[in-house]
Amino acid sequence: MTDTVEAQASLEAILKDEIINMYQEVAENPEGEFHFYHGRPAAEMFGYRADRLSRAPAASVASFAGVGNPHERSEMQPGETVLDLGSGAGLDAIIASWAVGPSGKVIGIDLTRVRSAVVPEFQFRKGDTQNSAEAFGVKAVMMTALKPAD
Ligand SMILES: C[S@@+](CC[C@H](N)C(=O)[O-])C[C@H]1O[C@@H](n2cnc3c(N)ncnc32)[C@H](O)[C@@H]1O
């Protein structure tokens, strides 16, 4: 391995640790200070519907750390499989589980083992999204919190 490749690998490992610590913290102590918007105020700012925020488990709303709202345009249908890459405390996965219903499923993948709610359609797997979807045994893919190109 060259020095550059080694340095890159070392930086990536440091960054990944920081990501894990930060999102673990927002999940466990959502009332703390963070450099990003989070919780219900953030979800409201991104246009999450009030009825969904009231229906979702309070912990997943309080620890919400998304950067956008994928639900208004995603058109998820009953029976579909959704892969939520970076599912965090699970608000997006839970809202997706309502859309796909009992005949569908939502698989959430996150570096942190954080899941604030259990719903039958939502399966959580601890993992790195840098692995391919096939590595998680799924064919349908949705990536949350990405802003579609205009
Ligand atoms: C913007 S937050 C997602 C918030 C989530 N959609 C919600 O409903 O609260 C991003 C998440 O991606 C996770 N993450 C970042 N890099 C990752 C990676 N390489 N593999 C898996 N998860 C990752 C973080 O741990 C964090 O929970």
The ligand as a Gaussian input file, in Angstrom:
#p B3LYP/6-31G(d) Opt

LIG

0 1
 C      -28.839000      12.031000       7.868000
 S      -28.837000      10.676000       9.012000
 C      -30.257000       9.764000       8.535000
 C      -31.435000      10.070000       9.370000
 C      -32.574000       9.106000       9.238000
 N      -33.050000       8.999000       7.876000
 C      -33.718000       9.485000      10.176000
 O      -34.897000       9.168000       9.845000
 O      -33.458000      10.037000      11.266000
 C      -27.559000       9.709000       8.273000
 C      -27.305000       8.325000       8.888000
 O      -26.393000       7.664000       8.022000
 C      -25.545000       6.853000       8.814000
 N      -24.342000       6.600000       8.018000
 C      -23.406000       7.476000       7.581000
 N      -22.468000       6.840000       6.833000
 C      -22.857000       5.536000       6.780000
 C      -22.315000       4.380000       6.154000
 N      -21.188000       4.424000       5.423000
 N      -22.961000       3.201000       6.322000
 C      -24.091000       3.121000       7.049000
 N      -24.657000       4.180000       7.671000
 C      -24.046000       5.371000       7.535000
 C      -25.315000       7.661000      10.081000
 O      -24.945000       6.820000      11.164000
 C      -26.691000       8.329000      10.271000
 O      -27.486000       7.583000      11.164000

